[in-house]
Amino acid sequence: MQYKVLGKTGLKVSSIGFGSVELGMDYGIKVPGRYGKPNKETAKQILHQALDSGINLFDTAPGYGDSESLLGAYIGDQECYFATKITIAKNDNIELEDIERMVGESLKKLRRECIDILQVHNTTAETGGRDSLLAALDNLRKKGLIRFLGVSVYGAKDAMAAIEGDFFDVIQIAYSILDQRMREKIIPALAKNNIGVLSRSAYFRGMLTEKIEHLDEEWRFLKDAVAAIKNKFNITDWDDLMKLALKFCLAQQEIDSVLVGIHNPDELAFAVATGKEAKLDKNTLDKLLTLGIKDNYWVEPLNWYRRLL
């Protein structure tokens, strides 16, 4: 496993991070026989397998079902980093007591005295820069309940607002072959400001896997986009497409850790093995950089993902 320094935090994190939403709740495309969270014994096995493979960063959130509780119960006492989140609605009044309560609940579930990275979940330019929020977070950091602060974002506008605010240590972005919105401006700006970069959705919410075959014609735009990738690289095996998708994200040098959603031990082993393989050559990478979706609707999963639920 390779490790990178997570921006100004100084934390050395594994290049592949553990995305735990599928561990704690039923999530994703409803493929028969391959949908639904694992039982607790399997979850325990997966988490210890992740540690044994060298993964030391685990991303979670209160909204991920049992995820925080599972992490705390099975690896809360291990040497690894937990990145969890708080959610602030756009029009919420932000009170220190409310945020301290949310943080306290996460600490209890994670069985930790301090959260390594606390992210504001799906923040926007409007919510992420509110003085009351920043003051509350800074207060909790001074109390020793939080080590480092971050945000998870969707759009480039929200990411740039977080960068220019010069307050957060880490920013989590979506990045994949089909979603390259952050590549030209945001990722270089993050590196310039020494902000840690986490990426998610390497498989574009499951669309870069065989699961897309289970969707109907309503999804023809994405089906065609995936077919174009497979045709361009003569890919017939879905595992080869998934390898290409993960390697594409790992090839972005400014990304410190690629968070991969894990549902079972085989998926974990696949991701770790892919990370150990040879890097993409320049010709392949250059071709992939031309395949990002340009359609504003389909490039943003927030527009369509609820259809799958």
N, C-alpha and C positions, 0 to 999 in steps of 0.2 A: 504493500500500500504506500502510495506517495502522500506527502504532507506539504501543506503550504501555510504560510503565516497569514492569518485572517486580518489583513489591513492593520490599522493602528492598535488593534486589541493585543497583538503579540501572541495570540493563541495559535498553536500549530494544529491545524485540523486536517483530517483525512480528505483526500481529493474527491472521494465518494462519501457523501453523507447519507444518513438513514432518514428517509421520509416516512413518518409513522401513521399517517392518516388511515391507511388500509389495515393497520394493525388494530386500530381502536374502533372502527365502524365499517359498516357496509358502504362501499364507495366504488365509483367508476362504472364502466360499461357492464351491463348485466348479462354476462356470458354464462350460459348454463354450466354448472359444475365448477366454475372459476370465479364465483362472486360470493362475497360475504367474508366478514372478518374471521381470522383463525381462532381456534379455541385457545384458552389461556396457556395450556401446556405447550402448544405449538408456538405461541407468541414468545414464551420464555425461551424456547429452543432457538428461535430466530434471533432474538436479541443477544443471546450469548454467542451464537454463531457470528453475528456482526462484530462483536468485540474481538473474538478470536481471529477474525480476518483483518483486523487493524482499523476498523471504522471507530472513530471516537467522537463523532458529532451526530446528535440525534435531534431532529426537528419535530416539534409537536405543537399542540394548542389545546385549550379547553374545549374547543369545538370539534375536536377529533375523537369524540366518543370516549372510550376507555384508555386512550393512548397515554395520557399523562400518568394515570394510575398504574398501567402496565410497566412503563419505564421505571417508575419509582419502585415498584414491588420487586422487579427482577434485576435491575442494574443500577438502582439509585445509589448503591454503596460502592460502585465501581468508578475507576478513574476515566471519566469521559465528560463531554460537554453536552448540556441540555440547552436547546434554544426553544423557548415557548413563546406565547403571544398573549396579548390582551386585545380586545375588540372595543373600539370607540365609535359609536354611531355618529353620523355627520352632525346631528343637531343636539347631541347629548351635552348637558352641563357636566363639566369634568371637575370632580372633587377628589382631593387627595385620598380621602377615606375610601372612596369607591375603588380607586386603582390599587390602593394598599390591600383592600379586601381581595381583589382578583389575584394579585401577586401572592398573597398569603394562601389562597386556595390552591394555586399551582404548586407552591413550595410544599404544602402538605402532601399533595398527590405524588410529587416527584421525590419526596423524602430527602429534600435538600434544605440547607439553611440559606442558600444564595442561588439565584438563577444566573447561569453563565451569560446568556444572551436573551434579553426580553425584547420582543418585536411587537410593534403596533400592527395588528393584522389588517391587511388590505387597506392601508392608509391612503389618503388622498392629499392633494396639495392643501386643501382647506383644513382637514383634521390634523395632519402631521405637524403643522407649524403653529398650532394654537399655544399661546403662552401658558395657559393653565395646564395643558398636558405636559409641556416641557418642564415646567416647574415641578409638577408632581413626580415625574420620572426622575428628575435630578435629585429630588428629595429622597426618594427610595434608594437611589444609587449611593448617596451619602450615608444612608443608614446601613449600607452593606447588604441590602436585600437583592441587589442587582449588580452584576459586574459590568456588563456592557449593554448598550441600547441599540436597537435596530428597528427597521420597518420592513414589511413585505408590501410590494406594490405591483400594480398591473401596468398602467400606462407610463409612457415616457415623461409626460408632464409631471406626474406625481413623483417619479423617481428624481427628476431634476430638482424639484422643489425640496426634496429631502437632502439632496447633495448641497444645494445652495444654502440651506438652513444651517449647515455646519454644526450639527448637534449629534447626529447618529453615527455610531461606530460601524454598523453593518447594514447593508441593504440586500434584501432578497428579491430577485427578479425572476420572471419567467423567460426561458430561453430554450429554443429547439431549432431543428432544421426548418420547421414551418413557421416559427415565430422568432424572427431576428430583429424585432423592433429596437431592441436595446443596444445593438451592436455598434452602430456608427457613432452615436453621441454619448449615450449613457455609460456604457462600459468603460470607454476611455476616460470619462469624467470621474468615475469611481476610482479608477487607478490613480489618476492625477491627484486626487484628494486623499489617497491612502485609506479609502473606506473598504472594509471587508465585503466581498461579493459572494453571496450564496445564490445558486440558480436552482429552479425547480422545473417540472414539466418537460423533462428531456424527451419523453415519449408523447408529448402534446396531448395530455389527458387520455392516453391509451390509443390515440388515433394512429400512432406509428407502430402499432402492434397488430397481431392477427385479430384482435377484438373488433376492429373496424369492419370486418367481414360480416359481423352480426347486426350491423345497422342497415336500415332500409334506404330507399332512394332519396329520402329527405336529406341525406348526408352526402349526396353525390359530389358536391364541390370538394369536400375533404377527401372522399374516396379517390377522386381524380388527382388531387394534389399528391396523395400517397403513391398512387400508381405511377405518377410521373417520376418520383424518386426511384422507385423500383426499376422502372424501364431504363432510366438514365445509367444505372449502375448494374444492370442485368441481374437483379436480385429476384430470386424465386423463393427463398426460405425466409420466413418472418424473423427468425433469430438473427439472420444477417442484417436485416433492416434495423432491428433493435440495437445491434452492435454498432452499426453506423451512426445511429441517432445518439447513443451515449458517447461514442468517441468524438462526435462533433462538438458536444458540450465540453468534454474534457480537453479538447484542443484549444479552447478559448483560454489563453494563458491568464487573463485577468480574473477569471472565475476561480475562487479559492476552493469551493466545495460544491459539487453537483449533487443535489439531494435527489435520491432515487426512491420512489415509492415501493415498498416491499410488502408482498402479500403472503409469500411462502418461502421456505428454505431454498428452493430451486431458483427463484428470482434473485435472491440475495447472492447465491453462488455465481449466477450468471453475470450480475453486475460487477462483482469483485474480479472475476476472471477477465471480463472485458477490459477493466481498468489496467490489467497487467499486460495486455497485448500491445503490439506495436502501434505507435501513433499513426494518425492519418498522414499520408503524403500530401505535399502542397497541391498537386494537381486535383486530387480528390476533394480536398478542403475548398479549393477555389470553386469547383463545380457546385458544391453544397451551398456555398455562400450566395448562389444565384437563385436558390429554390424557396426562399422565404415567401409566405403568402402576402400579397399586397392588398387583398380585399379587407376593408376595415371591419366588416362584420365577422368574418370567419377567423381572422387572426386573433380575435379577442374571445377567449373561452367564456368569459362572463356573459356574453351575448347568447350563447347556445348550450352551455353545459347543463343547465337545469332541465333541458329536454330529456336528459339521460336518467334523471332521478325518478 
